[in-house]
Amino acid sequence: MTLWLLALIALGITLPHGLRLNRSTPIAAALIWTVGLALRALLVIFAVLYAGFFVPGTEVFTKLTHWCWHTVVPILAAQLGLDGQYVGGAAAILPGLVAMVSLLSVAIGVARGTRAVRRLVARESLGPGPSNSVIVGGHEVMLAAAGLARPRVVVSAGALLELDDEELAAGLDHEHGHIARRHRFLLVFAELCRSVGRAVPGSKHAIDELGFHLERDADRWALRQRHHPYALASAICKAAGAGGETTWARASLDGGCASDRLDELIEPDGARPARWRWLLNVTAVAMVVLTLLATALVPSAALAGSQQLGGTVPHYHCHH
């Protein structure tokens, strides 16, 4: 892979951290952060391909595999049966193995979490609620979109008591917005990319920012259903003020980022600068194109690497 493409990937990873995306459209900001996570995963994939296919042809790897381990660490080499060829091979496949284990663990976690949410809704359900929701027990103010394949909006009994009709309707439509906009699939994809690119700094911050902008997107979806911004803002405040650690805390209406969203809901539309939004939209499209280009180069990089590996000189064992 050429250095210019590596430089573009590095730029795509770091760029979202330097942009002020709070004033951009939520979907553009969410797309930029998602692409940043995807580029992290691609960077790790290319690093794994380099370690597995190209490193064995380097002089350093050759010296490593010819290293007489029994003369350097005689006791350890005797006990573990260390051989230069085995050590070199392990060093080549270890990065890929770690990335695969991380990806598999997250995929299993997503599957288990989906089943756990489905069982939780079935166990705690008190019956059907307003707007095709499911009522669950609890005194806290809680509204959440739960599930992956067949998501449902969950509302607590406490929310039915604490929220007035306008607040409840706005909060329910916010959660319906998450479902209608299919945010759950974007979050799953982002988490899978994060699992592969975990070694690249800033992954957790990228996930948090993605969640924030998806909340903004659901807010706007709710407002398009002709709810007053103050009604939604009031519902968010009550959900954020409920406090406590509940089973649904991470999925609740406030989303863990209530204060920034409240500023946007309360501030008039005319006070939001829009002159740079077109540039952020172009940036989002350019980053998507870069990601698609880098993804398309993965098979050719793997093929070139396999040919490179096949043409290398065999690595012999160290002779006594």
C-alpha positions in Angstrom: 0.0 0.0 0.0 1.3 3.4 -1.0 2.3 6.0 1.6 -0.2 8.5 0.3 -3.1 6.2 1.1 -1.7 5.6 4.6 -1.5 9.3 5.0 -5.1 9.8 3.9 -6.3 7.1 6.3 -4.4 8.7 9.2 -5.9 12.1 8.2 -9.4 10.5 8.1 -8.9 9.0 11.6 -7.7 12.3 13.2 -9.8 14.8 11.3 -13.1 14.2 13.3 -11.3 15.0 16.5 -10.4 18.4 15.2 -13.7 19.4 13.7 -16.5 21.2 15.5 -19.4 18.9 14.5 -22.0 20.1 17.0 -23.4 22.6 14.5 -23.3 20.2 11.6 -26.3 18.1 10.6 -26.5 15.1 12.9 -26.3 12.5 10.2 -23.2 14.1 8.6 -21.5 14.2 12.0 -22.5 10.6 12.8 -21.2 9.5 9.3 -17.9 11.2 9.9 -17.4 9.5 13.3 -18.5 6.1 11.9 -16.1 6.4 9.0 -13.3 7.4 11.4 -13.9 4.1 13.3 -14.0 2.1 10.0 -10.7 3.7 9.0 -9.2 2.6 12.3 -10.3 -1.0 11.6 -8.8 -0.8 8.1 -5.5 0.6 9.4 -5.3 -2.4 11.7 -6.2 -4.8 8.9 -3.4 -3.4 6.7 -1.0 -3.6 9.6 -2.0 -7.3 10.1 -1.5 -8.0 6.4 1.9 -6.3 6.5 3.0 -8.3 9.6 1.8 -11.6 8.2 2.9 -11.3 4.6 5.6 -8.6 4.2 7.5 -8.8 7.4 8.7 -12.4 6.8 10.6 -11.1 3.8 12.5 -8.5 5.7 16.1 -8.7 7.0 15.0 -8.2 10.6 12.6 -11.2 10.4 15.3 -13.3 8.8 17.7 -12.5 11.6 15.0 -13.3 14.2 14.3 -16.7 12.7 18.0 -17.5 12.5 18.7 -16.4 16.0 20.2 -19.1 18.2 17.8 -18.9 21.1 19.5 -21.8 22.9 22.7 -19.7 23.2 20.9 -16.5 24.4 18.3 -17.9 26.8 19.4 -21.5 27.2 17.2 -22.5 30.2 14.0 -20.9 28.7 14.7 -22.3 25.3 15.2 -25.8 26.7 12.0 -25.7 28.7 9.8 -24.2 26.0 11.5 -25.7 23.0 12.1 -22.3 21.5 13.1 -22.2 17.9 13.8 -19.1 15.8 11.4 -20.1 13.1 8.5 -20.7 15.6 9.2 -17.4 17.3 9.2 -15.5 14.0 6.0 -17.2 12.9 4.3 -16.3 16.2 5.3 -12.7 15.9 3.9 -12.6 12.3 0.4 -14.0 13.2 -0.1 -12.6 16.7 -1.5 -9.1 15.6 -4.1 -10.8 13.3 -5.0 -13.3 16.0 -5.6 -10.5 18.6 -7.7 -8.6 16.1 -9.8 -11.7 15.3 -10.3 -12.5 19.0 -11.4 -9.0 19.7 -13.9 -9.0 16.8 -15.3 -12.3 17.8 -15.7 -11.3 21.4 -17.7 -8.2 20.4 -19.8 -10.1 17.9 -20.7 -12.7 20.6 -21.4 -9.8 23.1 -23.8 -8.2 20.6 -25.7 -11.5 20.1 -25.8 -12.1 23.8 -26.9 -8.6 24.6 -29.7 -8.8 22.0 -31.0 -12.0 23.5 -30.7 -10.5 27.0 -32.7 -7.4 26.1 -35.4 -9.6 24.5 -35.7 -11.7 27.6 -35.7 -8.6 29.8 -38.5 -7.0 28.0 -40.6 -10.2 28.1 -39.9 -10.6 31.9 -40.5 -7.0 33.0 -43.4 -6.1 30.6 -46.5 -4.9 32.3 -48.5 -4.7 29.1 -48.8 -2.5 26.0 -48.3 1.2 26.3 -49.0 4.4 24.2 -47.7 4.6 20.7 -47.1 0.9 20.4 -44.7 0.9 23.3 -44.2 -1.7 26.1 -44.6 -0.6 29.7 -42.1 -1.9 32.3 -41.9 -1.4 36.0 -39.8 1.2 37.8 -40.3 4.6 39.4 -37.6 6.3 37.4 -38.4 8.3 34.2 -37.2 6.0 31.4 -37.9 5.7 27.7 -35.7 3.5 25.5 -35.6 1.7 22.1 -34.7 -1.9 22.9 -33.9 -4.7 20.5 -32.1 -5.3 17.2 -34.1 -7.4 14.8 -37.5 -6.4 16.1 -37.0 -3.3 18.3 -39.6 -1.9 20.6 -40.0 1.3 22.5 -39.9 0.7 26.3 -41.4 3.1 28.7 -41.4 2.9 32.5 -44.4 3.2 34.8 -42.6 6.2 36.4 -42.4 8.0 33.1 -46.1 7.6 32.6 -46.7 9.2 36.0 -44.0 12.0 35.8 -44.4 13.2 32.2 -47.3 15.2 30.9 -48.9 14.3 27.6 -46.7 16.5 25.4 -43.5 15.4 27.1 -44.5 11.7 26.9 -45.4 12.0 23.2 -42.2 13.8 22.3 -40.1 11.3 24.3 -41.8 8.3 22.6 -41.3 9.8 19.2 -37.6 10.4 20.0 -37.2 6.6 20.6 -39.3 5.8 17.5 -36.8 8.0 15.7 -34.0 5.7 16.7 -35.9 2.8 15.3 -37.0 4.5 12.1 -33.5 5.8 11.4 -32.0 2.4 12.1 -29.4 3.8 14.5 -29.0 0.3 16.1 -27.3 -1.1 13.0 -24.9 1.9 12.7 -24.0 1.4 16.4 -23.4 -2.4 15.9 -21.2 -1.6 12.8 -19.3 1.0 14.8 -18.7 -1.4 17.7 -17.4 -4.1 15.4 -15.0 -1.5 13.8 -13.9 -0.4 17.3 -13.2 -4.0 18.2 -10.8 -4.4 15.3 -9.2 -0.9 15.6 -9.0 -1.0 19.4 -5.2 -0.4 19.3 -5.7 2.9 17.5 -6.1 5.7 20.1 -9.4 7.7 20.4 -11.8 4.8 19.6 -13.8 5.2 22.8 -14.2 8.9 22.2 -15.3 8.3 18.7 -18.0 5.9 19.9 -19.2 8.4 22.5 -19.4 11.2 19.9 -21.3 8.9 17.5 -23.8 8.2 20.2 -24.3 11.9 20.9 -25.0 12.7 17.2 -27.4 9.8 16.9 -29.3 11.3 19.8 -29.3 14.6 18.0 -30.7 12.9 15.0 -33.5 11.2 17.0 -34.3 14.6 18.5 -34.7 16.2 15.1 -36.9 13.2 14.0 -39.1 13.8 17.0 -39.4 17.5 16.3 -40.4 16.8 12.7 -43.5 15.0 14.2 -44.6 18.6 15.2 -43.6 18.4 18.9 -42.5 21.6 20.6 -38.7 21.7 21.4 -39.5 22.6 25.0 -41.6 19.5 25.5 -38.8 17.2 24.3 -36.3 19.2 26.3 -38.4 18.9 29.5 -38.7 15.1 28.9 -34.9 14.8 28.6 -34.4 16.8 31.7 -36.7 14.6 33.7 -35.1 11.4 32.4 -31.6 12.8 33.1 -32.7 13.8 36.6 -34.0 10.4 37.5 -30.5 9.3 38.5 -29.7 5.8 39.7 -28.1 2.9 37.9 -30.9 1.0 36.2 -30.9 -1.9 33.7 -32.0 0.6 31.0 -29.7 3.5 32.0 -27.4 3.3 28.9 -30.4 3.3 26.5 -32.6 5.9 28.2 -33.9 9.1 26.7 -31.1 11.4 28.0 -28.5 9.3 26.3 -25.8 10.4 28.7 -25.4 13.7 26.8 -28.4 15.7 27.9 -26.9 19.2 28.5 -25.5 19.6 24.9 -28.7 18.4 23.4 -30.7 20.8 25.6 -28.7 23.7 24.3 -29.5 22.8 20.8 -33.2 22.3 21.5 -33.6 25.6 23.3 -31.5 27.7 21.0 -33.5 29.2 18.1 -32.7 27.8 14.6 -31.6 31.2 13.4 -28.8 31.4 15.9 -27.1 28.3 14.5 -24.4 29.1 12.0 -24.8 27.1 8.8 -22.2 28.6 6.5 -19.7 25.7 7.0 -22.3 22.9 6.9 -21.9 22.3 3.2 -18.1 21.8 3.8 -18.8 19.2 6.5 -21.2 17.4 4.2 -18.5 17.3 1.5 -16.0 16.1 4.1 -18.4 13.2 5.1 -18.7 12.1 1.5 -15.0 12.3 0.9 -14.3 10.2 3.9 -16.8 7.6 2.7 -15.1 7.5 -0.7 -11.7 7.1 1.1 -13.1 4.2 3.2 -14.6 2.4 0.1 -11.3 2.9 -1.7 -9.2 1.5 1.2 -11.6 -1.4 1.6 -11.4 -2.3 -2.1 -7.6 -2.4 -1.8 -7.7 -5.1 1.0 -8.0 -8.1 -1.4 -5.2 -6.8 -3.7 -3.0 -6.2 -0.7 -3.6 -9.7 0.6 -2.9 -11.2 -2.8 0.4 -9.2 -3.2 1.4 -10.2 0.3 0.8 -13.9 -0.4 2.9 -13.6 -3.5 5.6 -11.8 -1.6 5.5 -14.5 1.1 5.6 -17.3 -1.4 8.7 -15.8 -3.0 10.7 -15.4 0.2 13.7 -17.6 1.0 12.8 -20.4 3.5 13.9 -19.7 7.1 16.1 -22.5 8.4 16.5 -23.6 12.0 19.5 -22.4 13.9 22.2 -25.1 13.8 24.3 -26.0 16.9 
